[in-house]
Amino acid sequence: MSNILKAEDASVKTVEISVKVIRIGKRQMTQAVFKQLTTINEYEMYTLWKDTQAKFWGWINYYAGPVDRLCRPFTHSWKENEPKQATVCSHDWGLMRESAIGMHHNIVVQLGDQLVRSMYYEEVPIGIEPEDWIAFKCDMEDLEQLFIAV
């Protein structure tokens, strides 16, 4: 079998597609406006999902560079039997592992009349049962992709 593509086998077709965009008034949301949305960490987003306190609009494929990455919580015990909530920012490379899906899937969430954004990661955060995290991730992956202007 030949790997050569013959021109007679190829064609150009016009097709219709449908994309979902976030609009502010009459204009499409830009990346600059998107980056100004309040960010919540994945644990807060999980809690909103679990308690059905928010409307999840969809996800935006946006890669946050090293400076713009969100922070995520973790639990650390300074004294035995006294866990404390803390936050680690992803630019602290020693404590942060990235995943391709988590770093690009920014979830847009409606809290009351405000839009916020968050990301989620592959690994299960401390304090969340693995089965619950899998169900959460499945719901996030089922959301529709939304598009913003660059």
Buried (B, 14 or more C-beta within 10 A) or exposed (E): EEEEEEEEEEEEEEEEEEEEEBEEEEEEBBEEBBBEBEBBBBBBBBBBBEEEEBEBBBBBEBEBEEEEBBBBBBEEEEEEEEBEEEEBEBEEEEEBEEEEBBBBBBBBBEBEEEBBBBBBBEEBBEEBEEEEBEEBBEEBEEBEEBBBEE
